[in-house]
Amino acid sequence: MKGVAISEAILIVGVLISTSIIILELRGIYVSQQKISKENVVVSFAKDVESIVDRSIATTGDTAFFYKPRINKYRLKIENNTVIIFDKEANATAYFSKTFNIVENEFEDCQKFSILKKEDKLAIFCECLENGESCTDSLVCCSGYCNLTSNACEELPVCPEERICPGAPSPATKDINGNDCCPASQPICSNSHCCPIEKPKYCKYPKPGFSEGCMSEDEYEQKCQKITFTFLFIQANGIVPNFKNLAENAKNKWISISPFKNCPSAVKNIVVDDRICNVDECNALNDLRRCALEWGYGNVYTRIIGVKHGNYVCMPGARGYTYLYSDTVFVIDQNTGDVMSHELGHTFGLCDEGYGNTLCHFCDSNICSCGGTVCSCSNTNCCPNEPESNSIMCSADICGRGCSYSNHFAPSSYLHLEEELNGYCS
């Protein structure tokens, strides 16, 4: 290869699309320096950079190019939309100017630098500036925000929507609205953790020998366990007619109205149709767990679904019950999918909206959980869901909370389930 035309000097290693920014890896390839003068080396370097700048300006949308020069000792300075490159070893200078707005900056001896265009500005920089470092434009800050009052890089006061990551630990920080915000260096929210673009998936359940953390797509496939949400259906106090079909239909109902509709293959059924578990109907949950353990299913289920043939469990009018954050529910074999889904909501912390709660105006939802059918208690545990119309968590509005029933999860309930279940669909 000879010459230094940009068509020959660019090696495209990969293309990655993220938040509408095109990221390309570029590598400068030069003729042997023995065949060209030292002065021509810096001229060729400048031509390469200028060609990349031209390509950035001509490209529709935001772009980011990473460039690896072959000159080791140099200084690059941008002022008045002019890029000046000084070769320290050859004591030679080359430059070019543009009418496009190029952010003023200066760096030297950088082994890899970035050329970033966002809207009507372009920046060339070696490393983005950390919070607290002096800046003149947000493009050169790792956080993406330069406070022009203090002239220092800072975290964005309001987190961009694509970087909001509820429940994420450090390096996430709180913005002025209380949102957990991923930093610009790790902008991808995955499984309530912040990950870098090159490793966009967070693995909570690694295979033996590997560690929990952010992974590339290939690493995730090789090192992360594919977890499933497994129902264990058990017949209680007698045979349940068409038990396998009932269990399959109930599973499908749960999938259709929960976040699992985005990953239905993650939900599995184990149906024990050849045994009966004898339970105390008013205290059935422990009995169902005992049967699961004795039958060899102690470590294979996510939720136990105990099903009784009849019109009620424990007392007339009761179609099912469980406790907040329990792993077991007990239901009748009538309208099982809806009743089971309602009870499963409780196992992930959702409250009854029309009864079994007390008003708590310090909560976002305005209610605290009580249990039972009461309308007032001294509990101060805020419910994640609020009383809403068309909500499966409002089976009856006994307390006049203003909710109504439907066989779907209302918005606040669904949002909470997304946070609880995101590990299964990631």
N, C-alpha and C positions, 0 to 999 in steps of 0.2 A: 504494500500500500504506500502511496506517496501523496504529497500535497497535504494541505490542512483544510480543505473545503469542509464546511460543516456537514455536508452529506456523507463525507467519509469519516468525520471526526466524532460521530455520535454512535454509541452502542446502546440500544434500548434494551435494558435488562428486564424491566417489568412495568406494567401499568396497573395502577391501583386507584379505584374511584372511591372517594370518601367525602361526604358533605359537599358535593359538586366541585371538589378540587381534584385536578388530574395530577398525579405524581409520577414523574418519569425519572429513571436513573440514567444519567449520562456520564460517559467516560471519555476524556480527551485522549486521542491517539495521535501521536506525533511521529513525523519522520525522524530518523536518528539524528541527534544533534550534531553528529560529525559532518552531516551533509548540508546543514544550513548554519548560517552565522548565529552567534549568540543573540544579536539584535533581532533576528527574525523569530527567535523563539518567543519573545514577549509579544511581538507583533502577531504571531499566530495565536497566542493565548488570547489576546484582545479580540481578534477576529472570531474565535470560537465563542467567547462570552457575548460579543455583540450579536452573533447569529442566534444564540439562545434567547437573548433579550428580544430580538425581532420576532422570533417564533412565539414568545410569550405574549407580546403585544398583539400579534395577529390572531392568536387563538381566542375564540369566543369563550367567555366564562373565566373563572379563576384557574390559575395554573401554579404548579410548583415544580421546579427542576432542581435536581441535585447534581452537581458537577465536580468531577475529580481532575484537577489540573496535574500536569507532569512537572511543572516548575515547583521546586521545594522552597525557595527563598524569594519571596515577593511581598509587595504591599499593594493592596487594592483600596482606592479611595473614591467615594462618590460625592460630588458637590456640583450644584447648579446643573443637574441632569447630565453630568459628564462623568464617565467611568475612567479613572486613571490607574494604570497598572505599572508598577516599577519593579524591574527585575534586579534584585540586590546583587546577584553574582555578576551579571553582565553590565550592570550600571546603565541599563537602557530602559526607556519609557515608551509606552504606547497608550493611546486613549481613543475614546469615541464619545460622541454626544447624541442625545435624543431629545425630541420635543415632548416625549412622554414624561410623566412625573415620576422620577426615581428618587427614593428616600435617601437622604444623605447618611453616609456610614463610612467606616474605615476598619480594615482588619488586615492581618498579614500572616503568611506562612500557613494558611489553612489547607489541610489535605482534602477537604471536601466542603464545598459551600453551596448555599441555596439561592435560587433565583425565584422569587415568589411574586406573583401578580394577583392582586385582589381589587376588583372593580377598576378604578382609574389610577391606581398606584402600583409601583413595582419596587421591590426591595431586594438587595443582594447582601447576604450576610453569612458569616462563618458559622456561628452558633447563635441561636436565639438568646435574648437577654432574660435572665432570671428576674423574679420579683425583687424590686429595690434598686436594680441597676438603672442607670440613666438612659433615657430614650427620647427620641423625637417623633416616633410614629409607632402605632400599634402593631404594624406588620413585623417589626423586629423583636417583639416581646414573645416569650414562650407562652404566656397566658393569653396572648391576643389582645391585650389592652395596655395602652400607654396613657397614664394620667398626665394630661398636658398642663395641669396646674402644678404638680410636683415634679414633672418631667421624669417620672420613674415608672417602670413596669409594675403593674399590680394585677391581682385577680380581677376578672370582670365583676363589676358590682351586681349585675343581673346575669345569671347563667344562661347561655344559649340553650334553647330547648333540646338540641341534640346531645348536650352534655349533662343534662339533669339525670341523676342516678340515685333514686330513693334508697336510703339505707346504706350507701356505699361508705366504707371506712376510708382512712387516709390512703392515698393523697387527696381524696375529695375534700372540699371545703364548703362551708355554708355561704350562699349569696345573701343579698339583703332581703330576699323574700323567704329565707329559710330553706331553700332547696339545696340538697346535696349535689355539688357540682364537680364534675371531673375536670382535671387540669387539661390544658391544651396539649401537653405531652402525652396524656393518656385519655383521649377524648371519647373512647368507646365504652358504653355502659353494658356490661354483660354479667348476668347473675348477681346484680347489685354490687359489682366491683368495677373499677376503672381500669381499662386496658389500652395499650398503645395500638396504633393502626396495624402494625405488622403482626400483632398477636391479639386479635379482636375477640377471642372467646375465653371466658373464665371457666375453668374446670373445678367444680366443687368436689367431685368424686373421682379422683384419679385411680388408675389401676395400680396394683401393688408394685412398689419400686419407683413410683413417680410422685411428684409433689403437686399439691393444689396450687393453682395460679393461672395467669393468662397464657394462652397458647395460640399458635398459628393454626390454620385450618387442618394442616396435615398432622401436627402434633396432637390436636384435639381428637382426631380420628384414631390415632395410634395409642394415645396415653390415657384417654378419659373413658370412664365407664359410662355406658348408656343406661341410665337409671329408668326404671319403670314405676308407674303408679299401679299397684296391684290390689284388687279387691279380693277378699276371701269371703265367699258367700256360704253361710251356714244355716241349715234348717233348725228351727227352735221349737221344741215341744211337739213335734209332729211333722208329717210329710207335707211339703208345699207343692201343690199341683204345678206341673210344667215348670219346675224349678230352674232348669237350665235356660229356657227361653226367657223367663222372668228376669234372671240375672243378666242376660245379654241385653235385653231391652232397657233395664235400669242403667247399665253401664253406658249404653248409647245415649240415653237421656242426659246423664251427667256430662258426657263429652260434648253434647250439642249446645249446652247452655253455660259451660265453664270455659276457661282459657285453653282447656285441652282440645277444643275444636281446631286449634292451630297445630296440634300434634297428636291426633287420635291414636296413632300407633304406640304411644307411650303408656296407654292404659290397658291393663291386662286383667282377666278374670280367672280366678280359681274357684270352681264350684264344687263343693262337697255334697254330692247328691245321694251318697250311700250311707250316710250317718245322720243321727238326730242328736242335737245337744239339748239336754234337759236344763232349763233355766228357771230361776225365780223371775217372773215377768216384770216385777217392779225393781229388780236389781240384777238385770240380765247381763250387763256389760262384762263384769268379772267372770261370770259363768261362761260366756262366749270366748273370752280370752283363755280360760282354762281348757275348754275343748280344743281350741286351736293348738295350744301347747301340747296337750296329750296326744293329739292326732298327728303331730309332726309338722305343723305349719307355723311354729312359733316365730320363725325369723324370715318368713317369705311374704308377709302382707304389709301393705301400707294402711289399709282400713279393713276392719272386719264388718261385714254386713249380716247381722242376724235377722232372719225373716220368719215370721209366724203366720200361719194360715188363720184368718179370722178377721173380725171387724175392728178390733182394737188391741192395744197392748197395755197391760197393767190395769187400766180403768177405762170405762166407756168414754168415747170421744178422742182418746189418745191414739194417734196413728203411728207414732214413733217417738223416740227420744234418744238423747245422748247428753254429753257435757261439753262445755267449751274446751277445745283443744284435746278432746279424747281421740283415741284411735279406733273406737268401736261405736256402732250405732245399732239400734234395734227398731225394726219397722214391721208393718203388716204387709200382706201380699196383695194389697189393693192400691192401685195408683203408685206402685212402688218407686218408679223412677223419680217422680216429683217429691214424694215424701223423703226418699233417701237423699236427694240433692239438697233439700232444705236442711236435713240433719247434718249432712257433710259440711254445709256452710258453717254450722256451729263448731265442727271439729277444726276449722281454720280460724276461729275467733269471731265469726259473725254473730250478731245478736238478733233475737226476735225484735221486730220493729214495732209491732202493735201491742205488745204486752211483755211482761218479764223484764221490764227496764224502768228506770227512773230518770227524770229530767236532770240533766247536768249541763248548764249553759256555758261552763268553762271548757266543754269538749267541742271539737269541730263538728261532731255528729249530733250534739245536744242531748245525747242519752248515755246512761251508764247501764251496765248489765246487772240484772237481779236474779234471773232464772224464774222458773214457775210461770204463773200467770198474774203476778202482782203488778201494780202500777207505781209503786214507790218503795224505796229501800235506802239504806245508808251507804251503799256501795259507791265508790268513786272511780271505778275502772271504766274508762271511756270505751264505748263501742266504736269499731272502725267504720261501721255502716250507719247511715242515717235513715230515718223513716222516709220511704219514697213510694211513689205510685208504681203499680205494676211490678211488685217485688215478691219473689218467692220467699223472702224472709218475713213477709207480713201475712201470715196465714189468717189472722183476724185482728182488727183494730179495736181491741177491748178497751184500751186506755185512751183512745181518741188522739193518737199521734199524727193522724192525717195520712197514713199509708194505705195502700190497697194491694190486693194479691194478684199475681200473675205467675205463671210457671217459668219465669226467667229471673236471673239475677239483675237487679237494678244497678245503675252506674256505680254508686259508691261500693256496693258489695262486690261487683265484678272487678273493680280496680284493686280492692284488697286481695281478692283471689289471685289476680295477676302477680302481685308482689309475693304472695305465699308460694305460688306454683311455678315461678319462672325457671327454676332449675330443671324442670322436666322437659321443657320445650326449647331450651337454648341449644 
